[in-house]
Amino acid sequence: MARRILLTIEYDGTAYSGWQRQYNGLAVQQLIEEALTRATGEAITITGASRTDAGVHALGQCAHFDTSSRIPPEKYPFVLNTMLPRDIRVQAGREVPDGFHARFMTCGKRYTYRILNSRHGSAIRRNTFAHVPIPLDVDAMRQAFPTLLGTHDFAAYQASGGTAKTTIRTIRMAEMTVQGDEIILLVEGDAFLYNMVRIIAGTLIEIGLHRRSADAFTEAFRTLDRLSLGVTAPPHGLELTKVYYPEEAFRMPEAVRWHEE
């Protein structure tokens, strides 16, 4: 009998063409599917919560797949991590109801964007921080960032190629911390448009450089014009930190729950 399994996955996206399998590059999805196929003896396809771009990292990507394998769900990290490269780690596995969907049942995501504000950059942090060599006005950035909070039309915050049916989104967290030469942005919301977090980060950088005013986000809500905002920040500063699901998404049918108990 087939079961649906949900994995929590961490990866360094530096070497990959993104999450989604494609013809012209090596994707994280491809390597996990190949490992699952070897482990289960079945042709496995996984569905991820977020289709991260090339160079983007993940601490809490989630993906589901169906299998008839008798491997216990909690054993998948041990089995798969012996087959995966060291820059991809499966951190957890659990069984979920047949109707669970890793992408379409999300109720929120948290992203982290990291900026290194130092003159010479860093050899060690070069793949996980966007480097800005010119000093940033962090007070101006702090003033602007919270204006994203709430429910707005984020049409201006979407790169070309986006396919969302609606551009209305709710941002429930917009926090910035400064630790030495590191500026850490945390953004959490119900859903995000294509390149939305990178556009937010790029705009904040331009605000910090005094190339845009601190009311740039508010102005973009009014104009709905992509040109009201800054450039799209580099992908390697971005991390998918956590994916949220409603609790009811994990409620098993009674027969399965009884069997597990």
Secondary structure per residue as TSV (DSSP state, phi and psi in degrees):
chain	resnum	aa	ss	phi	psi
A	1	M	-	360.0	131.7
A	2	A	-	-73.2	143.6
A	3	R	E	-124.7	154.7
A	4	R	E	-103.4	128.2
A	5	I	E	-116.9	137.5
A	6	L	E	-110.2	126.8
A	7	L	E	-107.2	144.9
A	8	T	E	-106.3	127.5
A	9	I	E	-128.4	137.5
A	10	E	E	-116.1	137.1
A	11	Y	E	-153.5	151.0
A	12	D	-	-92.8	114.3
A	13	G	G	-83.0	5.1
A	14	T	G	-55.2	-43.9
A	15	A	G	-89.1	2.2
A	16	Y	S	-117.5	155.8
A	17	S	S	-82.3	7.9
A	18	G	B	126.1	-173.3
A	19	W	S	-74.3	-48.2
A	20	Q	S	-76.4	134.6
A	21	R	-	-56.9	136.5
A	22	Q	B	-150.5	169.3
A	23	Y	T	-81.5	-26.2
A	24	N	T	-110.1	26.1
A	25	G	B	-177.6	165.7
A	26	L	-	-89.1	122.3
A	27	A	-	-110.4	153.5
A	28	V	H	-60.9	-43.8
A	29	Q	H	-54.8	-44.2
A	30	Q	H	-58.9	-46.1
A	31	L	H	-67.3	-37.4
A	32	I	H	-69.6	-40.9
A	33	E	H	-62.3	-41.1
A	34	E	H	-63.9	-40.2
A	35	A	H	-66.3	-41.7
A	36	L	H	-64.2	-40.0
A	37	T	H	-62.9	-41.0
A	38	R	H	-65.8	-40.0
A	39	A	H	-71.5	-37.7
A	40	T	H	-99.9	-20.1
A	41	G	S	76.0	13.5
A	42	E	S	-119.5	155.4
A	43	A	-	-79.5	106.3
A	44	I	-	-105.0	135.4
A	45	T	-	-120.0	131.7
A	46	I	-	-109.9	151.7
A	47	T	E	-119.0	119.7
A	48	G	E	-92.0	156.9
A	49	A	S	-72.6	-32.4
A	50	S	-	-140.8	134.5
A	51	R	-	-94.2	76.6
A	52	T	-	-64.1	147.6
A	53	D	B	-80.5	172.8
A	54	A	T	-56.5	132.4
A	55	G	T	86.7	-12.4
A	56	V	-	-82.5	142.2
A	57	H	E	-102.7	168.4
A	58	A	E	-144.3	135.5
A	59	L	E	-101.1	-30.1
A	60	G	E	-137.3	41.6
A	61	Q	E	-62.9	144.8
A	62	C	E	-123.5	145.5
A	63	A	E	-152.8	142.8
A	64	H	E	-115.4	158.5
A	65	F	E	-154.4	161.9
A	66	D	E	-109.1	140.3
A	67	T	E	-154.3	152.0
A	68	S	-	-101.3	4.9
A	69	S	-	-63.9	149.3
A	70	R	-	-91.2	7.8
A	71	I	-	-61.4	125.6
A	72	P	-	-60.9	139.1
A	73	P	G	-53.0	-40.7
A	74	E	G	-71.6	-10.2
A	75	K	G	-89.7	-11.4
A	76	Y	H	-58.4	-39.4
A	77	P	H	-57.5	-42.2
A	78	F	H	-67.1	-41.9
A	79	V	H	-68.9	-49.3
A	80	L	H	-73.3	-35.7
A	81	N	H	-67.2	-18.8
A	82	T	T	-74.9	-16.9
A	83	M	T	-107.1	-17.4
A	84	L	S	-92.5	153.9
A	85	P	-	-64.9	161.5
A	86	R	T	-69.8	-14.5
A	87	D	T	-90.4	8.5
A	88	I	E	-131.5	123.7
A	89	R	E	-130.9	131.0
A	90	V	E	-87.7	122.1
A	91	Q	E	-99.1	-21.8
A	92	A	E	-160.3	154.6
A	93	G	E	-142.1	140.8
A	94	R	E	-151.7	152.5
A	95	E	E	-82.5	141.6
A	96	V	E	-130.9	163.9
A	97	P	-	-60.5	156.5
A	98	D	T	-57.7	-31.7
A	99	G	T	-85.3	-1.2
A	100	F	-	-66.1	140.8
A	101	H	-	-134.7	121.3
A	102	A	T	-62.7	-31.9
A	103	R	T	-92.1	-49.4
A	104	F	T	-84.3	-10.2
A	105	M	T	-102.4	7.1
A	106	T	-	-65.8	146.6
A	107	C	-	-118.1	5.0
A	108	G	E	172.6	159.4
A	109	K	E	-141.8	149.6
A	110	R	E	-119.3	131.9
A	111	Y	E	-118.7	149.3
A	112	T	E	-119.6	132.6
A	113	Y	E	-121.4	130.6
A	114	R	E	-114.1	130.0
A	115	I	E	-120.2	131.9
A	116	L	E	-104.7	109.6
A	117	N	-	-102.7	79.1
A	118	S	-	-141.6	154.9
A	119	R	S	-64.1	-42.7
A	120	H	S	-106.0	-1.4
A	121	G	-	76.2	-166.2
A	122	S	-	-147.0	132.8
A	123	A	S	-69.9	-40.0
A	124	I	S	-74.2	-36.7
A	125	R	S	-99.1	10.7
A	126	R	T	-64.5	-25.5
A	127	N	T	-94.6	-6.6
A	128	T	T	-125.3	-1.9
A	129	F	S	-129.2	139.9
A	130	A	E	-82.7	124.4
A	131	H	E	-89.1	126.5
A	132	V	-	-122.6	109.6
A	133	P	-	-79.1	-17.4
A	134	I	S	-91.1	135.7
A	135	P	-	-56.1	135.0
A	136	L	-	-100.5	145.6
A	137	D	-	-84.5	92.8
A	138	V	H	-69.6	-25.9
A	139	D	H	-65.7	-42.0
A	140	A	H	-64.5	-38.5
A	141	M	H	-65.5	-42.0
A	142	R	H	-64.0	-34.9
A	143	Q	H	-67.5	-38.7
A	144	A	H	-80.1	-38.3
A	145	F	G	-55.9	-46.5
A	146	P	G	-66.4	-13.8
A	147	T	G	-68.6	-8.7
A	148	L	G	-77.9	-21.0
A	149	L	-	-61.7	144.8
A	150	G	E	105.4	-172.5
A	151	T	E	-100.0	124.0
A	152	H	E	-144.3	168.5
A	153	D	E	-88.6	110.9
A	154	F	-	-96.8	30.5
A	155	A	G	-55.8	-35.3
A	156	A	G	-72.4	-13.1
A	157	Y	G	-98.9	19.7
A	158	Q	-	-118.0	130.4
A	159	A	-	-74.9	158.5
A	160	S	T	-61.4	143.5
A	161	G	T	101.3	-6.1
A	162	G	-	-68.2	145.1
A	163	T	-	-121.5	14.9
A	164	A	-	-64.3	140.7
A	165	K	S	-73.6	-29.0
A	166	T	-	-136.9	148.7
A	167	T	-	-105.5	9.5
A	168	I	E	-77.7	125.3
A	169	R	E	-139.1	156.6
A	170	T	E	-117.8	122.0
A	171	I	E	-100.6	123.3
A	172	R	E	-111.0	-6.2
A	173	M	E	-146.8	132.5
A	174	A	E	-146.1	91.6
A	175	E	E	-121.8	142.8
A	176	M	E	-128.5	131.6
A	177	T	E	-124.3	147.3
A	178	V	E	-120.5	123.3
A	179	Q	E	-129.1	95.4
A	180	G	T	64.7	-121.7
A	181	D	T	-92.9	9.5
A	182	E	E	-104.5	131.3
A	183	I	E	-115.0	120.9
A	184	I	E	-113.0	123.3
A	185	L	E	-106.8	128.4
A	186	L	E	-114.5	125.8
A	187	V	E	-129.8	127.3
A	188	E	E	-131.0	136.6
A	189	G	E	-158.0	176.6
A	190	D	S	-71.5	-31.8
A	191	A	-	-167.1	164.3
A	192	F	-	-134.9	146.0
A	193	L	-	-83.5	169.8
A	194	Y	T	-61.3	120.8
A	195	N	T	65.2	16.9
A	196	M	H	-60.4	-46.5
A	197	V	H	-67.8	-38.0
A	198	R	H	-68.4	-32.7
A	199	I	H	-69.2	-40.8
A	200	I	H	-60.0	-47.3
A	201	A	H	-63.2	-43.0
A	202	G	H	-63.0	-36.9
A	203	T	H	-69.0	-42.0
A	204	L	H	-61.3	-39.0
A	205	I	H	-62.1	-43.5
A	206	E	H	-66.6	-34.1
A	207	I	H	-64.2	-42.8
A	208	G	H	-65.2	-23.8
A	209	L	T	-92.4	2.2
A	210	H	T	64.0	28.3
A	211	R	S	-92.0	-15.8
A	212	R	S	-138.6	155.2
A	213	S	-	-80.2	163.5
A	214	A	T	-68.9	-12.8
A	215	D	T	-98.2	20.7
A	216	A	H	-60.8	-39.6
A	217	F	H	-66.0	-44.4
A	218	T	H	-61.6	-41.2
A	219	E	H	-63.6	-37.5
A	220	A	H	-67.9	-31.7
A	221	F	H	-65.0	-30.7
A	222	R	H	-79.0	-44.8
A	223	T	H	-85.9	-27.1
A	224	L	-	57.1	29.0
A	225	D	-	-110.3	123.6
A	226	R	G	-56.6	-30.9
A	227	L	G	-70.6	-10.6
A	228	S	G	-74.3	-12.2
A	229	L	S	-116.4	174.0
A	230	G	-	-82.2	-173.6
A	231	V	-	-69.7	161.8
A	232	T	-	-77.0	120.9
A	233	A	-	-67.3	157.5
A	234	P	-	-59.5	149.4
A	235	P	G	-68.8	-30.8
A	236	H	G	-70.7	-11.8
A	237	G	G	-82.6	-7.8
A	238	L	E	-98.9	140.8
A	239	E	E	-135.9	130.2
A	240	L	E	-79.4	108.3
A	241	T	E	-89.3	-41.5
A	242	K	E	-156.1	144.4
A	243	V	E	-116.2	133.3
A	244	Y	E	-108.0	142.9
A	245	Y	-	-130.4	148.3
A	246	P	-	-66.1	146.7
A	247	E	G	-58.3	-34.8
A	248	E	G	-65.4	-19.2
A	249	A	G	-65.1	-21.6
A	250	F	G	-101.3	2.9
A	251	R	-	-75.3	117.4
A	252	M	-	-78.7	154.0
A	253	P	-	-58.9	152.0
A	254	E	H	-56.3	-40.7
A	255	A	H	-62.9	-39.8
A	256	V	H	-71.6	-41.2
A	257	R	H	-62.4	-43.0
A	258	W	H	-63.0	-41.3
A	259	H	H	-62.4	-40.0
A	260	E	H	-69.2	-34.2
A	261	E	-	-72.0	360.0
